[in-house]
Amino acid sequence: MENKSLISRLAKVYKEQQYTYFVTDGEGNTMAEGLDELTARMYAMKDSSYSIGRDEEHVRVIDDDDTSISYENKDVLSEEELNE
C-alpha cells in the first residue's frame, strides 16, 4: 500500500466518484455520462423529458446494523488508518 495520508486517499476516492452521473431522455436513451452532479443537472434542464441518474457502482451501502458505510470500489481502511 502506498504511504499516503488518509486525507489524500479520501480525496482521491471522492474525486473518482464525483463523475458518476448520467442524463437520460424520456425513452431511456443515455444523452450524457461521466458527469458531476451539477453538470448533469444543468444538462437535464435542456429538455423537460431529461432526467439524471447515478452510476449504481458508486452508491453507498449501509450495513444491516447501520454501523458502516461502504462503496463497492473503495479501499478497505483499517482502524489504524482511520486514526492516522
Backbone hydrogen bonds, N-H to C=O, Kabsch-Sander energy under -0.5 kcal/mol:
donor,donor_aa,acceptor,acceptor_aa,energy
4,K,2,E,-1.4
9,R,5,S,-2.1
10,L,6,L,-2.7
11,A,7,I,-2.4
12,K,8,S,-2.0
13,V,9,R,-2.1
14,Y,10,L,-2.6
15,K,11,A,-2.4
16,E,12,K,-2.3
17,Q,13,V,-1.8
18,Q,14,Y,-1.1
19,Y,15,K,-0.6
20,T,17,Q,-0.5
20,T,18,Q,-0.8
21,Y,35,L,-2.6
22,F,53,G,-2.3
23,V,32,A,-2.8
24,T,51,S,-2.9
25,D,29,N,-2.2
28,G,25,D,-1.7
31,M,23,V,-3.2
31,M,29,N,-0.6
32,A,23,V,-1.4
34,G,21,Y,-0.6
35,L,21,Y,-2.5
40,A,36,D,-2.4
41,R,37,E,-2.4
42,M,38,L,-2.3
43,Y,39,T,-2.6
44,A,40,A,-2.3
45,M,41,R,-0.8
45,M,42,M,-0.7
46,K,43,Y,-1.8
47,D,44,A,-0.9
50,Y,47,D,-1.5
51,S,24,T,-2.3
53,G,22,F,-2.3
55,D,20,T,-3.1
58,H,55,D,-1.6
59,V,56,E,-1.3
61,V,70,S,-2.1
63,D,68,S,-1.7
66,D,63,D,-2.2
70,S,61,V,-2.1
72,E,57,E,-0.6
74,K,71,Y,-1.6
77,L,75,D,-0.6
82,L,78,S,-1.8
83,N,79,E,-1.1
84,E,81,E,-1.0
